Amino acid sequence: MADDGQTTEPNTPTRRTLVSGGSGFIGSHLVPLLLARGDHVTIVDNLSTGRRANTPADHARLRFIEADLRDALRVLGPGERFDEIYHLAAAVGVSRVLEDPILAIETNVEQTAAILRFAGEHGPRGGNARILIASSSEVYGKSSKSPFSEDDDVLYGPTTVSRWSYACTKAIDEYLAFGHHRMRGLPAVAVRFFNTVGPRQVGDYGMVLPRFVGAALAGEPLRVFGDGAQSRCFCDVRDVVDALPRLLASDACIGRVFNVGSDEPITIAALARRVVDVLGSGSPIVHEPYAGAYPEGFEDLRQRRPDLTRVRAAIGFSARIPLDQTIRDIAAWLREGRT
Ligand SMILES: NC(=O)c1ccc[n+]([C@@H]2O[C@H](COP(=O)([O-])OP(=O)(O)OC[C@H]3O[C@@H](n4cnc5c(N)ncnc54)[C@H](O)[C@@H]3O)[C@@H](O)[C@H]2O)c1
């Protein structure tokens, strides 16, 4: 069996941890961290966007269950106990909601409702497990305020425009988590991820950085939609996952929501240029109308930057890995053929 060589302290009971969506992009970086600290980890993933190859095939303390989350929770026996749960499984991103709103909305709301109930009955001695819910910067909607702080009001478009349903599903997930915390004392934390990037993220669902890096490596044009002046803050996934167990372990963080990401903005046009420069690529950068990427009337936000005051105060969070390093690491991963 492969092992990371690290063990728990003698006489410390092994922590049992459940990771939904553990074979996805963020989950696949979190799981090795949990194994390295000695946890027994169970992944539930239906491999809809995740890959089995993203996590070790034969680790002694890793169990992989390929299933839809709700089905798996139903069949995990009443004796199954978890100390911590990281709920990452979701239909991720606005483009998946545009593709199939029913599936995306049902996945994001129903699976979260199911795992919160499960957490209330499958913790130590049949009580509560600590649970971290993955939310998104999309929750802020189209507010023009910057930076976004956790207690800000949110602003969405009309319900006839599917684009906003992703934000609403993540907001409902947060409401549910806080409801369980208030009514049942469930130790729940919600984390709003901003743009998270790194190896194993795939460009299929409109994720901009892997799309740019892939194009730069192939010598193809990097397609920037609109004028490219829209800006985002990109944070390396390894910095992001490092924060998650620390947030969940802190009693002061329970019942609260945290922005996690980078607060250094870069425009999409500058990002394209940076990718080309860092990789020494000869690819041209071309501008295309939004109509080429999204349905008519699609609203893209001009900027999205987190206020990180809360997460810095709570766990001393800081993003350490520079964007150029992330670009090089994504390129190395793609060169290995891991598309
Ligand atoms: N990557 C980002 O920048 C970002 C930004 C904001 C929020 N998030 C949130 O972080 C979480 C993880 O995102 P990611 O980027 O790793 O995406 P991902 O698509 O790589 O991971 C999601 C995982 O969940 C699995 N999954 C989906 N539906 C499932 C179901 N019904 N049952 C079991 N497994 C299921 C998928 O197969 C996949 O492995 C999501 O909740 C997402 O909304 C990510």
The ligand as an ORCA input file, in Angstrom:
! r2SCAN-3c Opt
* xyz 0 1
  N     -12.744     25.899     -8.459
  C     -13.207     27.098     -8.108
  O     -12.646     28.140     -8.478
  C     -14.435     27.219     -7.225
  C     -14.939     28.496     -7.003
  C     -16.054     28.627     -6.199
  C     -16.629     27.517     -5.608
  N     -16.116     26.280     -5.845
  C     -16.784     25.148     -5.180
  O     -15.816     24.221     -4.691
  C     -16.316     22.894     -4.780
  C     -15.322     22.019     -5.530
  O     -15.162     22.556     -6.841
  P     -14.053     22.039     -7.871
  O     -13.500     23.236     -8.542
  O     -13.163     21.066     -7.214
  O     -14.980     21.318     -8.943
  P     -14.963     19.823     -9.529
  O     -16.052     19.745    -10.550
  O     -13.583     19.477     -9.976
  O     -15.324     18.966     -8.258
  C     -16.637     18.596     -7.892
  C     -16.625     17.114     -7.614
  O     -17.925     16.710     -7.180
  C     -18.295     15.509     -7.856
  N     -19.760     15.472     -7.865
  C     -20.603     16.326     -8.517
  N     -21.887     15.984     -8.257
  C     -21.840     14.908     -7.417
  C     -22.832     14.104     -6.791
  N     -24.132     14.341     -6.987
  N     -22.431     13.077     -6.009
  C     -21.104     12.816     -5.807
  N     -20.126     13.553     -6.380
  C     -20.488     14.582     -7.167
  C     -17.639     15.634     -9.223
  O     -17.464     14.391     -9.898
  C     -16.301     16.284     -8.864
  O     -15.324     15.320     -8.550
  C     -17.688     23.002     -5.437
  O     -18.681     22.978     -4.446
  C     -17.646     24.348     -6.118
  O     -18.930     24.895     -6.279
  C     -15.033     26.099     -6.655
*
